[in-house]
Amino acid sequence: MDRRTFQRGLIALGAAAGAGLPFGPAPALATPTRPAPDRPTGESLRHRSLTEYALPEAEQTHEPLKVPGAPLLLVTQWYPSRLLKLALDPRTEQVTGLAQFPLGEDTDLPHGLAASTRYPGRI
């Protein structure tokens, strides 16, 4: 999938998050993968899946950080400059919601997202 097609798919979530809700819905764009029919199935075969979540449109998405001790994933984006907060289900860690916050001017290019060693549970 090229970048433009991918970003068009992200617009739907941006509209939901901008509707005034603290967390908009997080629609899945891809369904979990299944083993090919010709592969053996059984106890030794691990089930793996991939779910792709829509994010607000941006030129670049950077630096995901899982907040220690909280069901929360933070992600920075460039052009426009913003911080995304993705709420996670505490049991499965599936994304359950999204909120976005501007960080300065659109061209500020946020960097250095990391968990604080001085203030545990903060970034």
N, C-alpha and C positions, 0 to 999 in steps of 0.2 A: 504494500500500500504506500503510495507516495505521501509526502508531507501535507499537501493541500487537501487530499481526500481525508486524511486522518484529522486535520484541524476542522474540516467541515462537520465531521462527526462529533466534535467537541462543543459545537455551538449550542446544542440542545441543553446541555448541563449548565452552560453559562447563563442561559435565559432562566432556568429554574432557580439558580442561586441568586440571580438578580431580582427575583420576585419578592424580596423582603423576608424570606424565610431564613432562620438562622442556619439551617442545613437543608440544602436542596436534595432531591433524590439523586442517587448515584446509579444510573442505568448501566447494565453490563452490555458491552458491544460484541463480545465474543462468547460463545458457549464453551463449556469445559470440553477438553479433548478426550477421546476414548481410544483404547488400544485398537490397532488395525485388526480386522477379522482373521488374518493369517498368523497373527502372533499367538503364542500360548497364553492361556489365562489360568489363574490359580493363585494359591497362597503366595508364591514367590514373586508374582508380578505386582509392582507398586502402581497405584493409581496416581496419576499426576494430572493436574488441570491448570488452565490458564484462563483468567478472567481479565478482560481489558475494560478499564473504566474511563468514561469521558471526563476530560478536564476542560476548564475554560480555555479559549483560544489564546495562544501566545506564540511569540517567535521561538522561544526556547524554554524548556522546563528543566530545572536543575535541583540538585541537592535534596533528595528525600531524607527525612529524619523521623524515626519512630521515637516519640517522647517516652523516656523510661518511666515505667510505673503508671502509664496512662494509655487508654485505648485511643490514641491520636497519632496521626501521621502528618508531618508538616512538609511542604514542598514549596520551593521558590520558583518564580517565573520571571522571565525578561520580556520586555516589550509587549505589554505593559509590565512594569515592576510591581509584583504582588506576592503575598504569602497565601498559600492555600492550606486550610485545615481540613483534613479528611478524618471523620469520625469512624472508628472501627468497632465492629462487634467484639466485645471482650473475649468471647469463647472461640470464635472462628477467625477473627481478624479480617473479615470481609468488610469492605467499605460500606458504610450505612448512610453517610451524608457528607456534604461538602459546604464549606464557607470560604469566601475569598476576601482579602483585605489589601488595599493599596499600600505600597511601601514607597513613600516619597513621590518623586516625579517618575513618569513612565520610562525614562532612560537611565535610572539610577543603578541598574544591574546588581541586585543583591547577591552577596557571596558570604561564605563562612558560616553556614547554618550548622550548629553543633550543640550537643548537650552540654550544659554547664557543669563543670567540676566543682565550682565554688558553691553554686545554688542547685542542689539535686532536684530534679523534676522540672527544671527551667532550661531555656535555651539561651 
